[in-house]
Amino acid sequence: MYFLGFDIGSSSVKASLIDGVSGKLIAADTSPQNEMKIDAPRPGWAEQDPALWWDNVKAATASVLAAAQKQGIQVDIKAIGIAYQMHGLVLVDKDQKVLRPSIIWCDSRAGEIGGKAFAAIGEKKCLEHLLNSPGNFTASKLKWVQENEPGIYNRIHKFMLPGDYIAMKMSGSIQSTVEGLSESILWDFKQENVADLLLKHYTISSSLLPEIVDTFSVQSELSAAAAKELGLKAGTKITYRAGDQPNNAFSLNVLNPGELATTAGTSGVIYGVTDKSLYDEQSRVNPFVHVNHKKENPRYGVLLCVNGTGIVNSWMKQFLSISGPISYEGMNALAAKAPAGSEGLLFFPFGNGAERIFRDKNIEASVTNFQFNTHSASHMLRAAQEGIVFALNYGLDIMKPMGVNPKVIRAGEANMFLSPIFRETFASLTGATIELYNTDGSQGAARGAGVGFGYYKNFSEAFRNLKIVKTIEPDKKSAAVYKECYDKWLSELNKKISN
C-alpha cells in the first residue's frame, strides 16, 4: 500500500513515495536539479509554461519508481496527492490545450485591477465576504486577460490553478476545491459559496469555473494515456490536492486553532490556523479556507507571504559563483563569519514583485548603510538572511491582532531552515520555539492522498511517523541585538513605504 505525492513549485517539482503501512518515506526526488525558468516578458511579470511542470512530474516520478525498484520494492500505488504553487492562472480551450503561459503567483500585473475592484465593490463588503481584497490573485489575473488579451479570453473553456492543471493532465478531468477557490479569491466566506459578487463585478461567467470536489476525496482516476507517460497503473486514484502553503501546514500536522507553520522556499510564509473568519483591515495578510475546513467545524488559514526568501539566497549564490562555485552550505559558513546585526548593514528582500504586506506595492530590493571599508561578502550574506527574518517578523506583527500569537512554529528541515543563522535569528527575534520536522510538501501530499483514499481513518493516524528532528529555542542575548537591528530596519522600511 503506497501513496505518491507531488509538490509542484515554481522552482522545481518534488515527488515522494510513502509506505502507507509504516508511514515511512520510501523514495523522493526533485526535478529539475536546477531551478525551473521563470519568464519575465515585462517588469513585474512572471510566467511559466505549464508543460514544464508536467515534464518534471514525469521525470520525478521515473526517478522515484527507479529508486524503489533498486530497493527491491514492488510498488503498488493506490492514490496520488498534489500540492502546488498557489494563485497561478492556467487557461485551456475545449480540447484542454493551454492557451497562454501561466501567470504565476509572483506576477504583479493584476494588482491595479484588484485594487480598483476593492474600491468599486466596497472595501468593507469585500473583507466581510472574501476576507481579502481581490488584489493580485487568480481572479484578477483572469480579468487582466479579459481586458488585455480578448482573443485568448474568448477561447477559454476553463481556468484553473497549477495543481488543477496537473490533475487534468493525469485524469482528463478539470476540477478544483473550495480551498482552491478561496486562494483565487472566489469563495464567499459569508455565504459559504462561490463568490458571485466578484464574478459579477469582473463580468466573468461561472461556466469557466472547474468542477468543485472535496480536498480529501476520490476526485478522479489516472487515464490510460497519462499512466503510460508516468509509468503508473491506469485507474490509480487522485485523492488530494491543496495549495502549497495550506499543504505545508498539513504536512506538519498544523490543523487546529493556535497552530502555526512556516516555510522559506522561493517565497517565505507564516501560516496560522484559526476557527474564526477574521481579516486584516488593510488586507496585508490573507485568510483562506484550510484543508480540513467544514461548515460545521470551520478552519481557516491566515497566510503571511514575503515573495523574496529562497530566491534571494539563489540570487546570492549565482552572484558569488562568478568568482568560482559555491554551495549553500559554503554561503552559510561565510555568513557566520560576520557578527549578528551585520555591523549595521540592512537588507530589504523585496525584489520579487509586489508585496501583499505593502498592499501590493513593489518597493524593490535594496541595501542600506553599505560601507566598502567595513562590509564584505560575509556581511552581505548574513544581512540578507537577517533581512528575510525581519520581513517575516514585520508580517507576523500584522497577524497578531487576528489572534495569531506564536509560541511554537513548525517547519520542515529544508530550504532556508537549513541555515543555522536563519533559524536562530528567526527564533530569537520572534520569541517562538522553532520545531523542525522530517517532512516536506510532497510527503504531505502523499499522506493527504492516504487520507483521501480512506486508508487513514484520521489525521493522527496519517502523521504517526512525523518526528521532530531539531528544536531551536530563542536566545535572550541574541534577541536584544536583533530587536535593536530590527527597529533600525523598520525605521528605514517605513521611509521606503511612504515614498
Kinemage of the C-alpha trace (Angstrom):
@kinemage 1
@onewidth
@group {chain A} dominant
@subgroup {mainchain}
@vectorlist {calphas} color= white
{ca met a 1} P 0.000 0.000 0.000
{ca tyr a 2} L 1.838 3.069 -1.292
{ca phe a 3} L 0.923 6.706 -1.821
{ca leu a 4} L 2.601 9.138 -4.197
{ca gly a 5} L 2.732 12.867 -3.516
{ca phe a 6} L 3.814 15.779 -5.713
{ca asp a 7} L 4.721 19.345 -4.823
{ca ile a 8} L 4.520 21.493 -7.965
{ca gly a 9} L 6.639 24.558 -7.232
{ca ser a 10} L 7.803 27.421 -9.390
{ca ser a 11} L 11.420 26.315 -8.841
{ca ser a 12} L 11.037 22.544 -9.128
{ca val a 13} L 8.739 19.550 -8.822
{ca lys a 14} L 9.284 17.139 -5.949
{ca ala a 15} L 7.825 13.647 -5.719
{ca ser a 16} L 7.682 11.426 -2.621
{ca leu a 17} L 6.635 7.798 -2.255
{ca ile a 18} L 5.220 6.826 1.166
{ca asp a 19} L 4.632 3.334 2.546
{ca gly a 20} L 1.097 3.601 3.863
{ca val a 21} L 1.518 0.779 6.382
{ca ser a 22} L 4.647 2.064 8.123
{ca gly a 23} L 4.206 5.727 7.194
{ca lys a 24} L 7.853 5.833 6.134
{ca leu a 25} L 9.324 7.614 3.145
{ca ile a 26} L 10.484 5.082 0.547
{ca ala a 27} L 11.931 7.414 -2.086
{ca ala a 28} L 11.919 11.064 -3.104
{ca asp a 29} L 13.411 13.161 -5.855
{ca thr a 30} L 13.325 16.654 -7.282
{ca ser a 31} L 13.264 17.682 -10.929
{ca pro a 32} L 14.985 19.616 -12.340
{ca gln a 33} L 18.117 19.761 -10.202
{ca asn a 34} L 18.466 23.457 -11.003
{ca glu a 35} L 15.574 25.904 -10.704
{ca met a 36} L 12.946 25.994 -13.459
{ca lys a 37} L 12.990 29.106 -15.557
{ca ile a 38} L 10.536 31.903 -14.803
{ca asp a 39} L 9.938 34.165 -17.804
{ca ala a 40} L 9.519 37.910 -17.266
{ca pro a 41} L 8.348 39.414 -20.599
{ca arg a 42} L 7.914 42.764 -18.833
{ca pro a 43} L 8.981 44.164 -15.453
{ca gly a 44} L 6.719 42.765 -12.722
{ca trp a 45} L 5.521 39.854 -14.877
{ca ala a 46} L 6.237 36.194 -14.118
{ca glu a 47} L 5.148 33.334 -16.369
{ca gln a 48} L 5.838 29.624 -16.809
{ca asp a 49} L 4.811 27.125 -19.464
{ca pro a 50} L 2.620 24.509 -17.700
{ca ala a 51} L 4.178 21.843 -19.945
{ca leu a 52} L 7.381 22.417 -17.982
{ca trp a 53} L 5.643 21.274 -14.791
{ca trp a 54} L 4.284 18.149 -16.479
{ca asp a 55} L 7.686 17.236 -17.929
{ca asn a 56} L 9.210 17.477 -14.463
{ca val a 57} L 6.369 15.500 -12.888
{ca lys a 58} L 7.232 12.703 -15.303
{ca ala a 59} L 10.967 12.961 -14.585
{ca ala a 60} L 10.499 12.993 -10.793
{ca thr a 61} L 8.087 10.048 -10.967
{ca ala a 62} L 10.520 7.980 -13.034
{ca ser a 63} L 13.306 8.678 -10.558
{ca val a 64} L 11.192 7.716 -7.537
{ca leu a 65} L 9.997 4.486 -9.148
{ca ala a 66} L 13.575 3.592 -10.107
{ca ala a 67} L 14.740 4.217 -6.542
{ca ala a 68} L 12.001 1.952 -5.174
{ca gln a 69} L 12.902 -0.745 -7.689
{ca lys a 70} L 16.552 -0.624 -6.583
{ca gln a 71} L 15.334 -1.380 -3.061
{ca gly a 72} L 13.535 -4.442 -4.398
{ca ile a 73} L 10.119 -2.934 -3.718
{ca gln a 74} L 7.208 -3.889 -5.935
{ca val a 75} L 5.310 -0.623 -5.841
{ca asp a 76} L 1.516 -0.724 -5.879
{ca ile a 77} L 0.493 2.934 -5.718
{ca lys a 78} L -3.095 3.273 -4.576
{ca ala a 79} L -3.522 7.038 -4.690
{ca ile a 80} L -1.886 10.312 -5.691
{ca gly a 81} L -1.849 13.659 -3.874
{ca ile a 82} L -0.946 17.012 -5.422
{ca ala a 83} L 0.334 20.196 -3.790
{ca tyr a 84} L 1.052 23.204 -5.962
{ca gln a 85} L 2.187 26.818 -6.191
{ca met a 86} L -0.772 28.986 -5.245
{ca his a 87} L -2.522 31.808 -7.116
{ca gly a 88} L -1.347 30.862 -10.627
{ca leu a 89} L -3.671 31.056 -13.634
{ca val a 90} L -3.842 28.305 -16.264
{ca leu a 91} L -6.218 28.652 -19.225
{ca val a 92} L -7.331 25.845 -21.540
{ca asp a 93} L -9.663 25.559 -24.512
{ca lys a 94} L -12.331 22.916 -25.045
{ca asp a 95} L -9.647 20.438 -26.178
{ca gln a 96} L -7.712 21.045 -22.925
{ca lys a 97} L -4.947 22.828 -24.816
{ca val a 98} L -3.139 25.557 -22.887
{ca leu a 99} L -3.922 28.972 -24.379
{ca arg a 100} L -1.032 31.004 -22.947
{ca pro a 101} L 1.791 30.657 -20.411
{ca ser a 102} L 0.610 30.501 -16.812
{ca ile a 103} L 0.589 33.822 -14.981
{ca ile a 104} L 2.146 32.589 -11.737
{ca trp a 105} L 1.953 33.637 -8.099
{ca cys a 106} L 4.695 36.314 -8.130
{ca asp a 107} L 3.382 38.099 -11.233
{ca ser a 108} L 2.144 41.551 -10.183
{ca arg a 109} L 0.402 42.800 -13.353
{ca ala a 110} L -3.142 42.481 -11.980
{ca gly a 111} L -2.601 44.419 -8.756
{ca glu a 112} L -4.178 47.609 -10.088
{ca ile a 113} L -7.216 45.703 -11.359
{ca gly a 114} L -7.727 44.117 -7.950
{ca gly a 115} L -7.275 47.431 -6.206
{ca lys a 116} L -9.947 49.074 -8.349
{ca ala a 117} L -12.334 46.182 -7.675
{ca phe a 118} L -11.687 46.524 -3.940
{ca ala a 119} L -12.745 50.184 -4.103
{ca ala a 120} L -15.651 49.684 -6.510
{ca ile a 121} L -17.270 46.762 -4.674
{ca gly a 122} L -16.511 48.403 -1.335
{ca glu a 123} L -13.625 47.539 0.960
{ca lys a 124} L -15.855 46.561 3.862
{ca lys a 125} L -18.074 44.373 1.672
{ca cys a 126} L -15.024 42.644 0.141
{ca leu a 127} L -13.485 41.975 3.533
{ca glu a 128} L -16.731 40.715 5.044
{ca his a 129} L -17.395 38.310 2.154
{ca leu a 130} L -13.943 37.476 0.728
{ca leu a 131} L -11.776 38.240 3.808
{ca asn a 132} L -9.417 39.808 1.269
{ca ser a 133} L -9.009 42.447 -1.367
{ca pro a 134} L -9.246 40.861 -4.849
{ca gly a 135} L -5.700 42.182 -5.162
{ca asn a 136} L -3.284 40.366 -7.421
{ca phe a 137} L -4.911 36.960 -7.020
{ca thr a 138} L -6.099 34.497 -9.670
{ca ala a 139} L -9.476 36.109 -10.346
{ca ser a 140} L -7.805 39.470 -11.007
{ca lys a 141} L -5.276 37.805 -13.325
{ca leu a 142} L -8.172 36.322 -15.291
{ca lys a 143} L -9.746 39.777 -15.534
{ca trp a 144} L -6.403 41.083 -16.855
{ca val a 145} L -6.559 38.506 -19.662
{ca gln a 146} L -10.136 39.541 -20.422
{ca glu a 147} L -9.086 43.194 -20.744
{ca asn a 148} L -5.738 42.763 -22.485
{ca glu a 149} L -5.975 39.505 -24.456
{ca pro a 150} L -9.637 39.265 -25.568
{ca gly a 151} L -8.801 36.834 -28.381
{ca ile a 152} L -7.414 34.365 -25.841
{ca tyr a 153} L -10.155 35.087 -23.294
{ca asn a 154} L -12.899 34.283 -25.774
{ca arg a 155} L -11.374 30.826 -26.368
{ca ile a 156} L -11.268 29.867 -22.689
{ca his a 157} L -13.158 26.715 -21.798
{ca lys a 158} L -11.954 26.588 -18.174
{ca phe a 159} L -9.461 28.366 -15.965
{ca met a 160} L -7.670 26.583 -13.177
{ca leu a 161} L -4.800 26.614 -10.695
{ca pro a 162} L -1.433 24.921 -11.360
{ca gly a 163} L -2.314 21.814 -9.331
{ca asp a 164} L -5.640 21.532 -11.132
{ca tyr a 165} L -3.726 21.536 -14.425
{ca ile a 166} L -1.508 18.634 -13.287
{ca ala a 167} L -4.589 16.709 -12.138
{ca met a 168} L -6.180 17.420 -15.539
{ca lys a 169} L -3.103 16.055 -17.303
{ca met a 170} L -3.349 12.927 -15.166
{ca ser a 171} L -7.071 12.320 -15.472
{ca gly a 172} L -8.637 14.476 -18.167
{ca ser a 173} L -10.943 15.988 -15.507
{ca ile a 174} L -10.928 19.724 -14.799
{ca gln a 175} L -11.565 20.178 -11.093
{ca ser a 176} L -10.682 22.354 -8.118
{ca thr a 177} L -11.559 22.617 -4.425
{ca val a 178} L -13.136 25.136 -2.067
{ca glu a 179} L -9.640 25.815 -0.743
{ca gly a 180} L -8.573 26.463 -4.339
{ca leu a 181} L -11.490 28.844 -4.897
{ca ser a 182} L -10.554 30.742 -1.749
{ca glu a 183} L -6.942 31.201 -2.887
{ca ser a 184} L -8.299 32.551 -6.184
{ca ile a 185} L -10.432 34.975 -4.085
{ca leu a 186} L -13.546 33.360 -5.499
{ca trp a 187} L -15.017 31.985 -2.264
{ca asp a 188} L -17.662 33.898 -0.323
{ca phe a 189} L -16.974 33.100 3.342
{ca lys a 190} L -20.223 34.696 4.459
{ca gln a 191} L -22.409 32.780 2.016
{ca glu a 192} L -20.250 29.606 2.044
{ca asn a 193} L -20.432 29.540 -1.737
{ca val a 194} L -18.774 30.733 -4.940
{ca ala a 195} L -18.119 34.493 -4.784
{ca asp a 196} L -20.743 35.665 -7.259
{ca leu a 197} L -20.192 39.284 -6.229
{ca leu a 198} L -16.658 39.222 -7.683
{ca leu a 199} L -17.578 37.184 -10.763
{ca lys a 200} L -20.365 39.675 -11.477
{ca his a 201} L -18.078 42.684 -10.985
{ca tyr a 202} L -15.435 41.196 -13.283
{ca thr a 203} L -18.092 40.021 -15.796
{ca ile a 204} L -16.631 36.514 -15.637
{ca ser a 205} L -19.035 33.660 -16.331
{ca ser a 206} L -19.259 30.954 -13.671
{ca ser a 207} L -19.190 28.456 -16.565
{ca leu a 208} L -15.416 28.997 -16.695
{ca leu a 209} L -15.025 27.540 -13.188
{ca pro a 210} L -13.778 23.967 -12.771
{ca glu a 211} L -15.938 21.316 -11.131
{ca ile a 212} L -15.586 21.581 -7.334
{ca val a 213} L -14.500 18.471 -5.416
{ca asp a 214} L -13.591 17.800 -1.779
{ca thr a 215} L -9.952 18.242 -0.789
{ca phe a 216} L -9.792 14.708 0.668
{ca ser a 217} L -11.804 12.503 -1.693
{ca val a 218} L -11.603 10.256 -4.734
{ca gln a 219} L -11.545 13.131 -7.209
{ca ser a 220} L -10.613 11.331 -10.434
{ca glu a 221} L -8.540 8.479 -11.845
{ca leu a 222} L -5.315 8.236 -13.824
{ca ser a 223} L -6.120 7.901 -17.527
{ca ala a 224} L -4.503 5.223 -19.673
{ca ala a 225} L -2.545 7.842 -21.629
{ca ala a 226} L -1.211 9.575 -18.517
{ca ala a 227} L -0.458 6.252 -16.837
{ca lys a 228} L 1.725 5.313 -19.788
{ca glu a 229} L 3.615 8.618 -19.600
{ca leu a 230} L 4.145 8.291 -15.838
{ca gly a 231} L 4.873 4.573 -15.674
{ca leu a 232} L 1.921 4.011 -13.327
{ca lys a 233} L -1.296 1.992 -13.441
{ca ala a 234} L -4.361 3.363 -15.189
{ca gly a 235} L -7.179 3.847 -12.716
{ca thr a 236} L -4.900 4.972 -9.869
{ca lys a 237} L -6.981 7.355 -7.759
{ca ile a 238} L -6.247 11.085 -7.336
{ca thr a 239} L -7.464 11.777 -3.814
{ca tyr a 240} L -5.961 15.037 -2.529
{ca arg a 241} L -4.962 18.463 -3.756
{ca ala a 242} L -4.105 21.703 -1.973
{ca gly a 243} L -2.147 24.901 -2.446
{ca asp a 244} L 1.445 24.667 -1.292
{ca gln a 245} L 1.044 26.680 1.914
{ca pro a 246} L -2.123 25.010 3.259
{ca asn a 247} L -0.442 21.744 2.277
{ca asn a 248} L 2.802 22.709 4.039
{ca ala a 249} L 0.760 23.304 7.189
{ca phe a 250} L -0.999 19.968 6.661
{ca ser a 251} L 2.349 18.186 6.171
{ca leu a 252} L 3.366 19.489 9.631
{ca asn a 253} L 0.052 18.387 11.170
{ca val a 254} L -0.963 22.027 11.661
{ca leu a 255} L -4.738 21.699 11.589
{ca asn a 256} L -6.168 23.347 14.699
{ca pro a 257} L -6.597 26.884 16.034
{ca gly a 258} L -3.416 28.347 17.508
{ca glu a 259} L -1.056 26.149 15.489
{ca leu a 260} L 1.453 27.752 13.094
{ca ala a 261} L 3.574 26.545 10.201
{ca thr a 262} L 6.268 28.305 8.244
{ca thr a 263} L 8.312 27.712 5.151
{ca ala a 264} L 11.079 29.587 3.389
{ca gly a 265} L 11.448 28.287 -0.148
{ca thr a 266} L 11.328 30.688 -3.092
{ca ser a 267} L 8.947 32.778 -1.005
{ca gly a 268} L 8.604 32.869 2.764
{ca val a 269} L 5.336 32.147 4.536
{ca ile a 270} L 3.933 32.036 8.037
{ca tyr a 271} L 0.571 30.274 8.165
{ca gly a 272} L -1.611 30.251 11.274
{ca val a 273} L -4.818 28.255 11.738
{ca thr a 274} L -7.951 29.767 13.299
{ca asp a 275} L -11.614 28.838 13.586
{ca lys a 276} L -12.779 32.429 13.115
{ca ser a 277} L -13.277 34.207 9.778
{ca leu a 278} L -11.189 37.285 10.652
{ca tyr a 279} L -9.455 39.684 8.294
{ca asp a 280} L -6.846 42.425 8.294
{ca glu a 281} L -8.473 45.814 7.665
{ca gln a 282} L -5.722 46.652 5.133
{ca ser a 283} L -5.732 43.152 3.581
{ca arg a 284} L -1.981 42.763 4.064
{ca val a 285} L -2.223 39.139 5.194
{ca asn a 286} L -4.686 36.714 3.700
{ca pro a 287} L -7.173 34.262 5.200
{ca phe a 288} L -8.037 31.202 3.125
{ca val a 289} L -10.050 28.047 3.648
{ca his a 290} L -7.790 25.450 5.292
{ca val a 291} L -7.613 21.866 4.034
{ca asn a 292} L -9.751 20.433 6.865
{ca his a 293} L -12.429 23.153 6.774
{ca lys a 294} L -16.023 22.075 7.250
{ca lys a 295} L -19.034 24.358 7.516
{ca glu a 296} L -19.893 22.807 10.868
{ca asn a 297} L -16.246 22.817 12.032
{ca pro a 298} L -14.561 25.812 10.347
{ca arg a 299} L -10.811 26.026 9.826
{ca tyr a 300} L -9.147 28.996 8.177
{ca gly a 301} L -5.503 29.621 7.425
{ca val a 302} L -4.134 33.151 7.837
{ca leu a 303} L -1.243 33.493 5.403
{ca leu a 304} L 1.604 35.964 5.509
{ca cys a 305} L 3.794 35.893 2.407
{ca val a 306} L 7.120 37.570 1.656
{ca asn a 307} L 7.931 36.976 -2.021
{ca gly a 308} L 11.706 37.085 -1.671
{ca thr a 309} L 13.326 34.487 0.612
{ca gly a 310} L 14.938 31.473 -1.044
{ca ile a 311} L 15.098 33.393 -4.320
{ca val a 312} L 17.339 35.906 -2.514
{ca asn a 313} L 19.670 33.096 -1.491
{ca ser a 314} L 19.602 31.711 -5.035
{ca trp a 315} L 20.488 35.125 -6.483
{ca met a 316} L 23.324 35.493 -3.976
{ca lys a 317} L 24.633 32.060 -4.957
{ca gln a 318} L 24.672 32.959 -8.654
{ca phe a 319} L 26.330 36.300 -7.915
{ca leu a 320} L 29.060 34.786 -5.743
{ca ser a 321} L 29.647 31.961 -8.230
{ca ile a 322} L 31.119 34.490 -10.662
{ca ser a 323} L 34.439 34.016 -8.850
{ca gly a 324} L 34.023 30.226 -8.546
{ca pro a 325} L 31.454 27.626 -7.489
{ca ile a 326} L 29.967 27.977 -4.009
{ca ser a 327} L 27.368 25.817 -2.244
{ca tyr a 328} L 24.585 26.932 0.039
{ca glu a 329} L 26.493 25.298 2.905
{ca gly a 330} L 29.523 27.364 1.941
{ca met a 331} L 27.384 30.501 1.870
{ca asn a 332} L 26.070 29.750 5.374
{ca ala a 333} L 29.634 29.258 6.652
{ca leu a 334} L 30.695 32.534 5.046
{ca ala a 335} L 27.712 34.368 6.547
{ca ala a 336} L 28.643 33.040 10.002
{ca lys a 337} L 31.942 34.982 9.836
{ca ala a 338} L 30.003 38.255 10.164
{ca pro a 339} L 28.607 39.256 13.575
{ca ala a 340} L 24.904 39.328 14.425
{ca gly a 341} L 23.487 42.535 13.041
{ca ser a 342} L 25.986 42.536 10.146
{ca glu a 343} L 27.676 45.670 11.535
{ca gly a 344} L 24.762 47.880 10.600
{ca leu a 345} L 24.199 46.584 7.070
{ca leu a 346} L 20.450 46.356 6.405
{ca phe a 347} L 18.977 44.237 3.614
{ca phe a 348} L 15.445 44.613 2.216
{ca pro a 349} L 14.475 41.405 0.318
{ca phe a 350} L 11.623 42.820 -1.743
{ca gly a 351} L 12.852 42.251 -5.294
{ca asn a 352} L 10.405 39.558 -6.391
{ca gly a 353} L 7.377 41.625 -7.370
{ca ala a 354} L 4.658 43.464 -5.492
{ca glu a 355} L 4.314 42.528 -1.830
{ca arg a 356} L 0.936 41.917 -0.233
{ca ile a 357} L 2.180 43.196 3.146
{ca phe a 358} L 2.612 46.598 1.450
{ca arg a 359} L -0.847 46.430 -0.188
{ca asp a 360} L 0.591 45.168 -3.486
{ca lys a 361} L 3.226 47.876 -3.682
{ca asn a 362} L 6.588 46.967 -5.208
{ca ile a 363} L 9.286 48.680 -3.146
{ca glu a 364} L 12.116 46.603 -4.696
{ca ala a 365} L 15.167 45.078 -3.054
{ca ser a 366} L 17.858 47.305 -1.593
{ca val a 367} L 20.638 47.565 0.985
{ca thr a 368} L 21.258 50.411 3.405
{ca asn a 369} L 24.355 51.539 5.328
{ca phe a 370} L 26.728 49.700 2.993
{ca gln a 371} L 30.375 50.711 3.594
{ca phe a 372} L 33.206 49.495 1.327
{ca asn a 373} L 35.761 49.524 4.140
{ca thr a 374} L 33.531 47.718 6.624
{ca his a 375} L 31.353 45.237 4.817
{ca ser a 376} L 32.384 42.082 2.977
{ca ala a 377} L 30.564 39.239 1.248
{ca ser a 378} L 30.090 37.686 4.698
{ca his a 379} L 28.214 40.757 5.902
{ca met a 380} L 26.065 40.825 2.769
{ca leu a 381} L 25.122 37.157 3.115
{ca arg a 382} L 24.267 37.498 6.782
{ca ala a 383} L 22.368 40.757 6.245
{ca ala a 384} L 20.307 39.058 3.519
{ca gln a 385} L 19.264 36.237 5.866
{ca glu a 386} L 18.559 38.685 8.670
{ca gly a 387} L 16.552 40.892 6.297
{ca ile a 388} L 14.352 37.941 5.323
{ca val a 389} L 13.660 37.237 9.004
{ca phe a 390} L 12.935 40.925 9.622
{ca ala a 391} L 10.418 40.894 6.755
{ca leu a 392} L 8.676 37.809 8.148
{ca asn a 393} L 8.596 39.351 11.622
{ca tyr a 394} L 7.064 42.518 10.153
{ca gly a 395} L 4.251 40.407 8.717
{ca leu a 396} L 3.874 38.439 11.933
{ca asp a 397} L 3.184 41.700 13.769
{ca ile a 398} L 0.304 42.280 11.333
{ca met a 399} L -1.101 38.821 12.113
{ca lys a 400} L -1.083 39.149 15.898
{ca pro a 401} L -4.271 41.272 16.154
{ca met a 402} L -6.021 38.440 14.267
{ca gly a 403} L -5.236 36.067 17.124
{ca val a 404} L -2.036 34.582 15.671
{ca asn a 405} L 0.381 34.653 18.611
{ca pro a 406} L 3.399 32.414 18.031
{ca lys a 407} L 4.761 30.317 20.850
{ca val a 408} L 5.770 27.340 18.722
{ca ile a 409} L 6.226 27.450 14.929
{ca arg a 410} L 6.688 24.238 12.913
{ca ala a 411} L 8.740 23.927 9.739
{ca gly a 412} L 10.288 21.233 7.596
{ca glu a 413} L 14.061 20.889 7.841
{ca ala a 414} L 14.616 22.306 4.354
{ca asn a 415} L 15.378 25.426 2.312
{ca met a 416} L 16.325 28.451 4.441
{ca phe a 417} L 15.782 26.459 7.637
{ca leu a 418} L 18.946 24.514 6.783
{ca ser a 419} L 20.838 27.699 7.693
{ca pro a 420} L 21.772 27.955 11.391
{ca ile a 421} L 21.859 31.753 11.156
{ca phe a 422} L 18.411 31.965 9.598
{ca arg a 423} L 16.648 29.672 12.067
{ca glu a 424} L 18.416 31.121 15.141
{ca thr a 425} L 17.643 34.684 14.049
{ca phe a 426} L 14.037 33.658 13.410
{ca ala a 427} L 13.605 32.088 16.864
{ca ser a 428} L 15.369 34.867 18.770
{ca leu a 429} L 13.569 37.778 17.089
{ca thr a 430} L 10.051 36.264 17.141
{ca gly a 431} L 10.459 34.738 20.603
{ca ala a 432} L 8.963 31.473 19.305
{ca thr a 433} L 10.387 27.987 19.635
{ca ile a 434} L 11.073 26.574 16.165
{ca glu a 435} L 10.388 22.866 15.669
{ca leu a 436} L 11.871 21.287 12.539
{ca tyr a 437} L 10.325 18.074 11.213
{ca asn a 438} L 11.303 15.263 8.858
{ca thr a 439} L 8.802 16.168 6.183
{ca asp a 440} L 8.108 18.388 3.204
{ca gly a 441} L 5.266 19.340 0.885
{ca ser a 442} L 5.430 16.264 -1.334
{ca gln a 443} L 5.365 13.946 1.693
{ca gly a 444} L 2.380 15.889 2.999
{ca ala a 445} L 0.646 15.426 -0.360
{ca ala a 446} L 1.315 11.680 -0.197
{ca arg a 447} L -0.172 11.467 3.307
{ca gly a 448} L -3.104 13.575 2.112
{ca ala a 449} L -3.632 11.014 -0.646
{ca gly a 450} L -3.809 8.300 2.024
{ca val a 451} L -6.467 10.269 3.912
{ca gly a 452} L -8.482 10.985 0.751
{ca phe a 453} L -8.272 7.331 -0.292
{ca gly a 454} L -9.718 6.336 3.074
{ca tyr a 455} L -6.736 4.270 4.182
{ca tyr a 456} L -6.013 6.536 7.158
{ca lys a 457} L -9.044 6.811 9.401
{ca asn a 458} L -7.966 10.169 10.817
{ca phe a 459} L -5.186 12.748 10.623
{ca ser a 460} L -3.401 11.410 13.713
{ca glu a 461} L -3.001 8.050 12.005
{ca ala a 462} L -1.587 9.712 8.885
{ca phe a 463} L 1.087 11.515 10.929
{ca arg a 464} L 2.160 8.789 13.307
{ca asn a 465} L 5.623 8.796 11.706
{ca leu a 466} L 6.101 12.579 11.884
{ca lys a 467} L 9.165 13.335 14.029
{ca ile a 468} L 10.832 16.459 15.396
{ca val a 469} L 14.441 16.448 14.195
{ca lys a 470} L 15.590 19.737 15.696
{ca thr a 471} L 14.321 22.330 18.181
{ca ile a 472} L 15.617 25.905 18.232
{ca glu a 473} L 14.870 27.950 21.333
{ca pro a 474} L 15.034 31.761 21.392
{ca asp a 475} L 18.293 33.167 22.742
{ca lys a 476} L 17.666 36.167 25.029
{ca lys a 477} L 21.081 37.727 24.443
{ca ser a 478} L 20.763 37.483 20.660
{ca ala a 479} L 17.160 38.679 20.863
{ca ala a 480} L 18.279 42.058 22.235
{ca val a 481} L 20.762 42.508 19.385
{ca tyr a 482} L 18.233 41.539 16.729
{ca lys a 483} L 15.499 43.697 18.247
{ca glu a 484} L 17.776 46.734 18.005
{ca cys a 485} L 18.678 45.889 14.400
{ca tyr a 486} L 15.036 45.205 13.525
{ca asp a 487} L 13.964 48.595 14.876
{ca lys a 488} L 16.531 50.302 12.634
{ca trp a 489} L 15.422 48.157 9.682
{ca leu a 490} L 11.775 49.017 10.382
{ca ser a 491} L 12.548 52.734 10.509
{ca glu a 492} L 14.197 52.547 7.081
{ca leu a 493} L 11.364 50.393 5.728
{ca asn a 494} L 8.736 52.920 6.755
{ca lys a 495} L 10.600 55.559 4.746
{ca lys a 496} L 10.566 53.315 1.678
{ca ile a 497} L 6.857 52.535 2.029
{ca ser a 498} L 5.922 56.205 2.344
{ca asn a 499} L 7.916 57.251 -0.766
